[in-house]
Amino acid sequence: MGKRTEFLYLDEDDMIKAGVLDSEACVNTLDEMFQLLGKGDYIMGGANHNEHGIMITFPDNPQFEGMPANGPDRRFMAMVAYLGGRFKVCGEKWYGSNIINPSRGLPRSVLMVMLNDPDTCEPIALCSGNLISAVRTGSVPGVGVRYLARKDAEVCSVIGAGPIQRACFQGIMVDAKNVKKLVIYDIKPEAAEAFGQWAKETYHVEPVIAASSDEAVSAGDIISVAASRLKPVEIKNECLKKGSTILFTGAATIDPAYLTDCKVFFDNAKMHEAYMEEAHNDPAGVEAAYKNKMGSSIYRLIDQGKLPPVTEIPSLGDVACGKIPGRTSDEDRICMMTGGMPVEDVAWAYELYTRAKEMGLGIKLKIWDSPHWS
Ligand SMILES: NC(=O)c1ccc[n+]([C@@H]2O[C@H](COP(=O)([O-])OP(=O)(O)OC[C@H]3O[C@@H](n4cnc5c(N)ncnc54)[C@H](O)[C@@H]3O)[C@@H](O)[C@H]2O)c1
């Protein structure tokens, strides 16, 4: 007789009951995860153990009936990781993205997270992943603020006022206890208005709508960039004041004069090294590959020798585990570039799975009473 295998299925309601929207818990969980990254107790995909994920893109003109066609933000992505420490779990975030989805009453991307026992390989949980992913994304700038921002920061500026920015602001506010004013810029004024109203009600901050991204960036002690790619965001050197911390969750074109003058941190330099290697081997050419990469403004300066080699740029994990200092002066201008990592999804999903089990949430699903062929 073989072994019965079952796992917990957790839908979005279960995730909410388990506390997926609790940014403070998520920032603390990701802080722990970054400490493990700094120590090296993790593995992501690929030969270098540091790949973001593997993507399916569709052809512009499919030759087969029913095959999807390429389009903006159209992809499927599998992001895999093992995380050590108290987690000791393998997992995968698997999602598809289609920009048409909102007109169907669906989010642009639909995400699931699977967790597995790293020893027996059995699944232990399958979770609705949209809120896991959004909140973990916003909690990375939260960890960034913990180690890199001035403690007396009073003004937070946000560029882009969509759902990911909402999660970023929640994450930032976990440690930015002195923020009193929020400056918002979005190309859609109604999005900025709604964001300001929500932030005022939730955090009692004074919302100010900026007329341009320059105005918002110039005002910020902490600046969060999380805009979609509808229109490129440009960040100018002269706008960033002394002591500011700018956190990139969404793409932007960043002034080289700023990047060569400020202190640059990556979420994980080894993942950016993997991105750069992949771009240099891309048959379409490095520039074409850099076009869609979050860190391209930094990568180009590394290629030109104007910034140190990618692995010499400090990583947040090294700061979190105490190997290197974060902010050392109130005068420093600091930039943190993130790319999104499966270890973040695995860490937050595992924490929520643990809570869900304690709360008796979810449905147990059986794979087999005894495997038919074993
Ligand atoms: N790093 C990560 O792990 C990670 C994960 C998920 C999403 N993201 C990024 O976050 C971005 C935002 O996600 P979302 O779901 O909130 O997108 P969204 O499209 O729902 O909202 C983005 C907002 O940005 C605004 N915008 C677009 N261009 C702008 C510009 N030039 N200046 C100011 N505002 C602008 C839009 O009007 C919109 O209100 C995504 O495009 C993606 O790049 C990053």
PDBQT file of the ligand as one rigid body, heavy atoms in Angstrom, charges set to zero:
ROOT
HETATM    1  N1  LIG A 401       8.603  44.223  -9.678  1.00  0.00    +0.000 N 
HETATM    2  C1  LIG A 401       7.588  43.381  -9.599  1.00  0.00    +0.000 C 
HETATM    3  O1  LIG A 401       7.679  42.329  -8.971  1.00  0.00    +0.000 OA
HETATM    4  C2  LIG A 401       6.282  43.733 -10.247  1.00  0.00    +0.000 A 
HETATM    5  C3  LIG A 401       5.175  42.878 -10.091  1.00  0.00    +0.000 A 
HETATM    6  C4  LIG A 401       3.942  43.267 -10.636  1.00  0.00    +0.000 A 
HETATM    7  C5  LIG A 401       3.864  44.448 -11.354  1.00  0.00    +0.000 A 
HETATM    8  N2  LIG A 401       4.979  45.239 -11.501  1.00  0.00    +0.000 N 
HETATM    9  C6  LIG A 401       4.940  46.503 -12.234  1.00  0.00    +0.000 C 
HETATM   10  O2  LIG A 401       3.978  47.365 -11.664  1.00  0.00    +0.000 OA
HETATM   11  C7  LIG A 401       3.384  48.109 -12.737  1.00  0.00    +0.000 C 
HETATM   12  C8  LIG A 401       2.043  48.637 -12.272  1.00  0.00    +0.000 C 
HETATM   13  O3  LIG A 401       1.141  47.549 -12.117  1.00  0.00    +0.000 OA
HETATM   14  P1  LIG A 401      -0.440  47.802 -11.972  1.00  0.00    +0.000 P 
HETATM   15  O4  LIG A 401      -1.048  46.432 -11.942  1.00  0.00    +0.000 OA
HETATM   16  O5  LIG A 401      -0.696  48.728 -10.849  1.00  0.00    +0.000 OA
HETATM   17  O6  LIG A 401      -0.746  48.499 -13.379  1.00  0.00    +0.000 OA
HETATM   18  P2  LIG A 401      -2.041  49.336 -13.819  1.00  0.00    +0.000 P 
HETATM   19  O7  LIG A 401      -1.970  49.452 -15.301  1.00  0.00    +0.000 OA
HETATM   20  O8  LIG A 401      -3.278  48.775 -13.211  1.00  0.00    +0.000 OA
HETATM   21  O9  LIG A 401      -1.802  50.785 -13.168  1.00  0.00    +0.000 OA
HETATM   22  C9  LIG A 401      -0.676  51.543 -13.480  1.00  0.00    +0.000 C 
HETATM   23  C10 LIG A 401      -0.989  53.028 -13.393  1.00  0.00    +0.000 C 
HETATM   24  O10 LIG A 401       0.163  53.688 -13.962  1.00  0.00    +0.000 OA
HETATM   25  C11 LIG A 401      -0.342  54.825 -14.675  1.00  0.00    +0.000 C 
HETATM   26  N3  LIG A 401       0.685  55.279 -15.612  1.00  0.00    +0.000 N 
HETATM   27  C12 LIG A 401       1.076  54.724 -16.776  1.00  0.00    +0.000 A 
HETATM   28  N4  LIG A 401       2.094  55.432 -17.321  1.00  0.00    +0.000 NA
HETATM   29  C13 LIG A 401       2.347  56.445 -16.454  1.00  0.00    +0.000 A 
HETATM   30  C14 LIG A 401       3.299  57.507 -16.454  1.00  0.00    +0.000 A 
HETATM   31  N5  LIG A 401       4.162  57.680 -17.435  1.00  0.00    +0.000 N 
HETATM   32  N6  LIG A 401       3.282  58.363 -15.396  1.00  0.00    +0.000 NA
HETATM   33  C15 LIG A 401       2.395  58.217 -14.384  1.00  0.00    +0.000 A 
HETATM   34  N7  LIG A 401       1.470  57.223 -14.348  1.00  0.00    +0.000 NA
HETATM   35  C16 LIG A 401       1.456  56.352 -15.368  1.00  0.00    +0.000 A 
HETATM   36  C17 LIG A 401      -1.629  54.334 -15.317  1.00  0.00    +0.000 C 
HETATM   37  O11 LIG A 401      -2.470  55.419 -15.675  1.00  0.00    +0.000 OA
HETATM   38  C18 LIG A 401      -2.227  53.467 -14.186  1.00  0.00    +0.000 C 
HETATM   39  O12 LIG A 401      -3.081  54.217 -13.348  1.00  0.00    +0.000 OA
HETATM   40  C19 LIG A 401       3.330  47.075 -13.872  1.00  0.00    +0.000 C 
HETATM   41  O13 LIG A 401       3.301  47.650 -15.134  1.00  0.00    +0.000 OA
HETATM   42  C20 LIG A 401       4.612  46.290 -13.684  1.00  0.00    +0.000 C 
HETATM   43  O14 LIG A 401       5.655  46.840 -14.473  1.00  0.00    +0.000 OA
HETATM   44  C21 LIG A 401       6.161  44.892 -10.962  1.00  0.00    +0.000 A 
ENDROOT
TORSDOF 0
